[in-house]
Structures are given as C-alpha cells and as structure tokens.
Amino acid sequence: MNLHFVTPSYTSGTKGLQRGHVLIEPATEAELKRMRHQLKGAWVLVSGKNSGLACDHSAKADSIRNAIKAENVKIEQMNDSLMKENWTKGAHHKTIPLRRMPGLFYKEMCEAGVLGFIQSASVPLRALYDRPLVNDKNTTFDNLPEVCDIKLDEHQYAVIEQMAKERREFWLEFDIRNHFKLGPVKYHNVVASIKGTKYPDEYVIISGHLDCGLDVATGGIDCGYGNRSYDGSCPTYSPFRERSPNVPFYSLLLPERNSVCWVQKHMPAHIRMSWERLRICSTGMADLLLRLVFPFHKLCMMIL
C-alpha cells in the first residue's frame, strides 16, 4: 500500500528510510505500562481527527494531559466497580468511556523511542504547522521536535487501525525529508510596476503574500486569492497589449502580516504623500495590509 499523507510545517523528518511496527496509543497508565517495551521503534496511531496543526506538545497541553490522566484513573476505578457488580450480581452496567486526547502519553512515548505518531486526516489532506513551537519564545535549536507527526488519509488510517486492533503483525515504512535550518533566513519580496500612459501618477496596487503558493497552503486558500489576482491582471497590463492608462504596482510579500512594515519602508514617497488619486485593487491580506498603511478616508477600494 502506498501511503497518502502530509506532515505539518516545523515537524521532524525521519532519519532516512525508517521501518517499524504499528501500535495504538495507550489510553491509561496501566496500558502504557503493559506496552512500554513495545514502543521502541513503533509507529503509534493517535486518536482524534487532523485539523492541520501538529500534535500539541507544549507545557499547556501537558497540563491538560495530566488532568485527563487523573480523571481516567477515577473512571477506571468506577468501571472496575461496575464490572464487579456485573459479574457478582448479574447487573448490566455499561462502562464509562475514558477521556481521549491525541498523544495522551506523548512525552512518555517519545522517551520510550517511538518513531512517530500517525493521525487520521480527512481528504483533501490539510497541513498547517506546529503553532505552539513557533509561538514559544523559548524554542531553540536544542529543543526542536525529534519525532515525526504524520497526518494520514482517513481511509488508509481506518484499514491500518483495524489491523492493529486485530493484533496483526505488519510494518510501515516512511522516508520524510523535513529539515530544520539554522537562521536567519532571507526573505525575498517581489515588487514590480509598469508606468502608465495617461495617468502616470495614479497607481493600481495589487498585492498578496507568497506563502499561499510556496508553503503549506494550496493557493486557493489562506489569502491565495491575492496571488490569483495576478493570473488575471498581469495579461491585462502586459506590454504586448495596449498600454495601461495608469500604473499597476505589484507587490508579492513573503512575511505575510509583517509586510506592513516593509511596505511602509519601501513604498515610494510620492505615493505615500499623494493619496487623492490612489486606487487600490486588494485581495486577502492586501486589504488589511493596505488599510493599515494608508488613511481610511482617502482610500478607494476595488476588491477583485
């Protein structure tokens, strides 16, 4: 079976091609204790449905996990009592379901030597990033994740999960080439303009951010409409067609919301000062970006 999967940005890759057996994650301390010796070199199926984000391994998530573990201990005790009554008194009590959280014993499993975690993902697959890792000011090159975080096609996941429940022996292989690079990383913004023939002081600004085509998004979401505007507008202002009466000013900005500072610094001074004849074609983030750069009352917004 060829596996159909994605990995969120800022998650670890494999150490070359890695092959391992498959286990379902433990739900209780007792289960963890029984299967601890099997965790080394295993791919672990975790609960929940993929939202695009990586499995949360932050301190806040750990505190939530600890609370769930404590609650599950109490539920286990209650279930033992119910099962005892069912056995001794012929009662028909239903057991209380345990609380779940993806990677409930995340750190314990990492310490035991698992190869990675596999979570079910709806098709089309969605991959975002490890948000807690990126937002944590204490993140350094020394505490980056070392265990893979795989979001697998839900149909394939269901087949593999069923085989694992039936305790069949089978193996999965992954070769994931995610690499962390020590920064700083250069940002490359793209800016272009074509001088207008009739109104050379009037600008049509079309803008979007580059990650919608070059990072984890598909180009049709996450302000991808900003880039899509180029597909239709560039031929309109092409030198091979009749020259535009005004100046199309294109800006593709890589750092997304941080681009506001870049625009304020690099926008031509006469554009910043002459608002009256400015027209802006903006989509997605460009709308917010340019509203922050230019005074509200002197804008004429034309949304594509």
C-alpha positions in Angstrom: 0.0 0.0 0.0 1.4 3.4 -1.0 0.5 5.8 1.8 -1.1 9.2 1.2 -0.1 11.6 4.0 1.2 15.1 4.9 3.3 16.5 7.7 2.7 19.9 9.2 5.5 22.6 8.9 8.1 22.7 11.7 7.8 19.0 12.4 10.6 16.4 12.3 11.5 14.1 9.5 12.8 10.6 9.6 16.4 9.5 9.9 16.4 8.2 6.4 14.0 5.3 5.5 12.6 4.0 8.8 10.6 0.8 9.1 8.6 -0.1 12.2 5.6 -2.0 13.6 2.3 -0.3 14.4 0.6 0.2 17.8 -2.5 2.1 19.0 -1.6 4.7 21.6 -2.3 3.8 25.3 -5.3 5.4 27.0 -4.4 4.7 30.6 -1.3 4.3 32.8 -2.0 0.6 33.0 -2.0 0.2 29.2 1.2 2.3 29.0 2.9 0.0 31.5 1.9 -3.1 29.6 3.1 -1.9 26.2 6.1 0.2 27.1 8.5 -2.5 26.0 6.9 -2.5 22.5 7.0 1.3 21.9 10.6 1.4 20.8 10.8 1.6 17.0 7.0 1.7 16.6 4.7 4.0 14.6 1.9 5.0 17.0 -1.7 5.6 15.9 -3.1 8.5 17.9 -6.8 9.5 18.4 -8.7 12.4 17.1 -9.0 14.0 13.6 -6.4 16.1 12.0 -7.1 19.8 11.9 -3.9 20.6 10.0 -1.9 21.5 13.1 0.8 19.4 14.6 0.2 17.4 17.8 0.4 19.9 20.7 3.4 19.1 22.9 3.5 22.4 24.7 3.5 22.9 28.5 -0.1 23.9 28.4 -1.0 20.8 26.5 0.9 18.7 29.1 -1.2 20.2 31.9 -4.3 19.3 30.0 -3.0 15.7 29.5 -2.2 15.4 33.2 -5.7 16.4 34.1 -7.2 13.9 31.7 -4.9 11.1 33.1 -6.0 11.9 36.6 -9.7 11.8 35.5 -9.1 8.5 33.7 -7.7 6.9 36.8 -11.0 7.7 38.6 -13.0 6.4 35.6 -11.0 3.2 35.7 -11.8 2.7 39.4 -15.5 3.3 38.7 -15.5 0.9 35.8 -13.9 -1.8 38.0 -16.7 -1.4 40.5 -19.3 -1.6 37.7 -17.8 -4.7 36.2 -17.5 -6.4 39.6 -21.3 -5.8 40.1 -22.0 -7.2 36.6 -20.0 -10.3 37.5 -21.2 -10.9 41.0 -24.8 -9.6 40.9 -25.7 -10.2 37.3 -26.1 -6.5 36.7 -25.9 -4.9 33.2 -24.0 -1.7 33.9 -22.3 0.0 30.9 -18.7 1.1 31.5 -17.9 4.8 31.4 -15.8 5.8 28.3 -12.4 7.1 29.0 -11.4 10.7 28.0 -9.2 10.9 25.0 -6.6 13.4 23.7 -4.2 12.9 20.8 -0.9 11.7 22.2 -2.2 11.5 25.7 1.2 10.0 26.8 3.2 12.0 24.3 6.4 12.5 26.3 6.4 9.1 27.7 6.1 7.5 24.3 8.9 9.8 22.9 11.1 8.8 25.8 10.3 5.1 25.0 11.7 5.6 21.5 8.7 5.7 19.1 9.5 6.6 15.5 6.5 8.8 15.1 2.8 9.5 15.5 0.1 8.9 12.9 -3.3 10.6 13.0 -6.4 10.3 10.7 -6.9 13.1 8.3 -9.9 13.9 6.0 -9.3 14.1 2.3 -8.2 16.5 0.8 -5.4 16.4 3.3 -4.6 19.6 5.2 -1.2 20.5 6.7 -0.6 23.7 8.6 2.2 24.0 11.2 3.4 23.4 14.8 1.8 26.6 16.2 3.0 26.2 19.9 6.5 25.6 18.7 6.6 28.7 16.5 4.9 30.9 19.2 7.1 29.7 22.1 9.8 32.3 22.8 11.9 29.6 24.5 12.1 27.5 21.3 15.8 27.0 20.3 17.7 24.6 18.0 18.3 22.4 21.1 14.7 21.7 21.9 13.2 21.1 18.4 10.9 18.0 17.9 12.6 14.8 17.0 9.6 12.5 16.5 7.5 12.5 13.2 4.0 13.9 13.1 2.1 12.2 10.2 -1.4 13.0 9.0 -2.6 10.0 7.1 -5.5 9.6 4.6 -8.5 8.6 6.8 -9.3 5.6 4.6 -5.9 4.2 4.9 -5.8 5.0 8.6 -9.0 3.0 9.1 -7.5 -0.1 7.4 -4.3 0.1 9.5 -6.1 0.8 12.7 -8.4 -2.2 12.2 -5.3 -4.4 11.5 -3.7 -3.1 14.7 -6.9 -3.8 16.7 -6.8 -7.4 15.4 -3.1 -7.6 16.5 -1.9 -8.5 13.1 1.8 -8.2 12.5 2.7 -5.7 9.8 5.2 -2.9 9.2 5.1 0.6 7.8 8.0 2.5 6.1 8.4 6.3 5.9 11.1 8.4 4.4 10.2 12.0 5.4 12.7 14.7 4.5 11.8 17.6 6.8 14.9 19.6 7.8 15.4 22.4 10.3 17.8 25.1 9.1 19.5 27.5 11.5 18.5 31.1 10.6 18.4 33.9 9.9 16.6 33.1 6.6 16.5 35.7 3.8 13.1 36.9 2.8 12.6 37.8 -0.9 9.7 40.2 -1.6 8.8 40.8 -5.3 7.8 44.3 -6.4 7.1 45.5 -10.0 5.4 48.4 -11.7 4.6 49.5 -15.3 4.5 53.2 -16.0 1.0 54.4 -17.0 0.4 56.3 -20.3 -2.4 58.6 -19.3 -2.3 58.8 -15.5 1.3 58.1 -14.6 0.7 59.4 -11.0 -2.3 57.1 -10.4 -1.5 53.6 -9.1 -3.4 50.4 -9.0 -1.9 48.3 -6.2 -2.3 44.5 -6.4 -0.8 42.6 -3.5 -0.8 39.2 -1.8 1.6 37.2 0.3 3.8 34.4 -1.2 3.2 31.7 1.3 -0.1 30.9 -0.3 1.7 29.3 -3.2 5.1 28.3 -1.8 4.4 27.0 1.7 1.7 24.8 3.2 -1.4 26.3 1.6 -2.8 25.4 -1.7 -3.0 28.7 -3.5 -6.8 28.7 -3.3 -7.0 29.5 0.5 -5.1 31.5 3.1 -5.2 34.7 1.0 -4.3 32.7 -2.1 -6.8 34.9 -3.8 -4.2 37.6 -3.6 -1.9 35.6 -5.8 -4.8 34.5 -8.1 -5.4 38.2 -8.9 -2.0 38.2 -10.7 -3.1 35.5 -13.0 -5.9 37.6 -14.4 -4.4 41.1 -14.1 -0.9 40.5 -15.5 -2.1 39.8 -19.0 -4.2 42.9 -18.8 -1.1 45.1 -18.3 1.1 43.0 -20.5 3.5 45.1 -22.8 2.1 43.1 -25.7 -1.4 44.6 -25.1 -2.5 48.2 -25.2 -0.6 50.1 -22.5 -2.4 50.8 -19.3 -3.5 54.4 -18.7 -2.4 54.2 -15.0 0.4 52.4 -13.2 -0.1 48.8 -12.0 2.1 48.4 -8.9 2.5 44.7 -8.0 3.8 43.5 -4.6 4.2 39.9 -3.5 5.2 39.9 0.1 6.7 36.9 1.8 6.4 37.7 5.6 2.6 38.0 5.5 1.3 40.3 8.2 4.8 41.6 8.9 4.8 43.0 5.4 3.1 46.2 6.7 6.5 47.4 8.0 8.1 46.5 4.7 5.6 48.4 2.6 5.8 51.5 4.9 9.6 51.5 4.4 9.8 50.8 0.6 6.6 52.4 -0.9 7.7 55.4 -3.0 7.4 58.6 -1.0 5.3 60.4 -3.6 2.7 57.5 -3.3 2.6 57.8 0.5 2.1 61.5 0.2 -0.4 61.7 -2.7 -3.5 59.9 -1.6 -6.2 61.7 -3.6 -5.7 59.8 -6.9 -4.8 56.4 -5.4 -6.9 53.4 -6.3 -6.2 50.1 -4.7 -7.1 46.6 -6.0 -6.6 44.4 -3.0 -7.5 40.9 -2.0 -7.0 38.8 1.1 -4.2 40.1 3.3 -3.6 43.0 1.0 -6.9 44.6 2.0 -5.8 44.6 5.7 -2.2 45.5 4.9 -3.1 48.5 2.8 -5.8 49.7 5.2 -3.1 49.8 7.8 -0.6 51.6 5.6 -3.0 54.3 4.1 -5.6 56.5 5.9 -9.1 55.0 5.7 -10.9 58.1 4.5 -8.7 58.6 1.4 -8.9 55.1 0.0 -11.0 53.9 -2.9 -11.1 50.2 -2.6 -11.8 48.0 -5.6 -12.0 44.3 -4.5 -11.3 41.7 -7.1 
